Amino acid sequence: MTPRKPHAVNAGYVAERKCWLGGHVVIYRTAEAGFDADEKARWTVMHEPSSLHVCVETRAVAYDIMRGVAAARTLDEAREYADILPDGENLADDEETGLRRQG
């Protein structure tokens, strides 16, 4: 059985939500997690397991992105919140990205 918060042991972990499209959307502290980003970008929002991510300056924006992407029912809807998910045309099967095709 998969733990409810499987990424909680990762360096820089802050919070996560299960993504309706598959996988999890996780917030990390950029420096602690070892991401290479502008020093102003203190927070990283990442889709696990695809590792697509965006770095942002405020925690409030990071939480907004996490909630929006996690609740999105389509890839287009998820892109409205952050460009961290792959294009639908290039979307691989579940095993590679953890995402499910919709429609």
N, C-alpha and C positions, 0 to 999 in steps of 0.2 A: 504494500500500500504506500502511495506517495504521500509524504508529509504535506500538511496544509500550506506551509510556507517553506518550500524546498530550497529557496535561495538565501535563507536567513543566515547561513553559515559563511556566505561569501564576504570578502573584505569590502567595507564601505556600505554594506546593506542598510537601507532605511525602511523600505516598505515594498509590498508587491500585491498585485491582484491577478487573479486568473483571467486570461483573455478569452472572450467568447469565441474568437476566431481560432484559438488554439494557443498553447503555451502560457506564459506569464509576462506581465509588464512589471518591471522592477525599477525602483529608484535606488541609485547608489550615490554616495559622496564621491565626487569625481577624483579628488586627490588620493583618498584612501583606497579606492578601487584600482588606482593606477592607470586611469584613462589619460591620454594626452589631449589636453584641451586648453583653451584660453583660461588664464587664472581667474577671470570673472565667472566662468561657467563652473559653479560649485557643485551642481547636481547633474547626474546623468540618468536619463530614462531609457531603459533598454528592454527590447523584446527578447525574451529567452524562449527557445533555444537559438533563434536566428542570429542573435548578437547585434542586430541592427539597433542603433541608438542615436539619441540627440542629447547634447549638453546644453543646459540652461542656467541662467544666473540666479533665479529665485526658487525656493522650495515650493511656493504656492503654484508657480507655473508647472513645476515637475509633477505635483499632485494632480493638477488639472489635466495634463497630458496623460498621466497614468489612468485616471478615471475614465477619460474619454475614449482612449484606445481600448481599454479593457472591456468597455460596454458596447463598442462598435459591433454592428451586425454584418457589415460589409467592409471590404478593403477601402473603398472610396470614402466611407464614413470615417474609418480610422485615420485616413490621410488628412481629414479636416482638422484633426487634433495634432498630429505630428507625422512627419515623413520618415517613420522608422520601420515600416513594413514593406516588403517587396512588392513590385508591380504584379497585378493579377496574371498578366501574360507570362511572367517569369516564375510564378509561384510553383515551387516544386511540391512533391508529395509530403504528406504528414511527417514521415520519418526524417526528412532532411530539414524542414523548417519548423515543424510543429504546428503549422497552420492548416486549416481546412478550406477547401474551395466552397464558395457559397453560390447558390442559385443554380 
